[in-house]
Amino acid sequence: MRDFSTDHRWLSINTATVRRQLGVDWPLPQILDACAARGIRAVSPWRDQVAAAGLDATARQLRALGLELSGYCRGGMFTYSDGAGRQTARDDNRRALDEACTLGAGCLVLVVGGLPGALEGRTAHRDIAAAREQVSEGIAALLDDARSRGMPLAIEPLHPMYAADRACINTLAQSLDVCDALDPSRSGALGVAVDVYHVWWDPQLEAQIRRAGRERLLAFHVCDWLVPTTDLLNDRGMMGDGVIDLRRIRGWVEAQGYAGYSEVEVFSAAHWWQRAGGEVLDTCIDRHRRCL
């Protein structure tokens, strides 16, 4: 396993970690400058932040600063209740793919969607199996284009608490079942993003990481699970502040040959988003060295 204790070469910052500091949105250009000033080599920006800064301007700034993208957040939300919704989802995912290619992302992360309408509080039905079929259909429709453009798609399973509204794919095993069905040759075009916040609890995690192998392990996201957790969406912990055995999980991932970035993704409305952005980035560097 790689030694992270003396540098942060393999640290990436998911820009949601510092999206709103001290009650004020921190613009993406400033986030990128602050990362580069600290020797952080990679980021994973969110689409809304890129849209606010401008896609082409962001691409130029990334090149000028020498920053890589460990991933791009996000595509997905494939489920729909009618034909118009189906087309809207497909069009949006093609735009996300275009943006990821323009920015030179390592992969396009897919948060697949839950029951149609649930995120807006108007659930169209209760058939989660049908929702999962729509997810597979949506990924299949995007995959050929992604493959031809050399942009891997990374399915991110989300914790079961999000099954209704954000992602009906909730375990690494489910994600890999989709990968095996749509990309049986393990071409590298379709894989998974392993986010410890969502999968740390799974008794099959080590076995499924082995099943994934190097070809399917496209991204590795880190934070911590706090006890107690006061908000299931926006109360993630900084590494070392919770109960996840981060080093053990990283060991399982790296044992399969993963040698990419550890991407810090902390949603923390009451704590880390209430601190200065530079302080949060400095803490990420420190915890990456001490806790991973």
Secondary structure, 3 states (H helix, E strand, C coil): CCCCCCCCCCEEEEHHHHCEECCEECCHHHHHHHHHHCCCCEEECEHHHHHHHCHHHHHHHHHHHCCEECCEEEEECCCCCCHHHHHHHHHHHHHHHHHHHHHCECCEEEECECCCCHHHCCCCCCCHHHHHHHHHHHHHHHHHHHHHHCCCEEECCCCHHHCCCCECCCCHHHHHHHHHHHCCCCCCCEEEEEEHHHHCCCCCHHHHHHHHHHHHEEEEEECECCCCCCCCCCECECCCCCCCCHHHHHHHHHHCCCCCCEEECCCECCCHHHCCHHHHHHHHHHHHHHHC
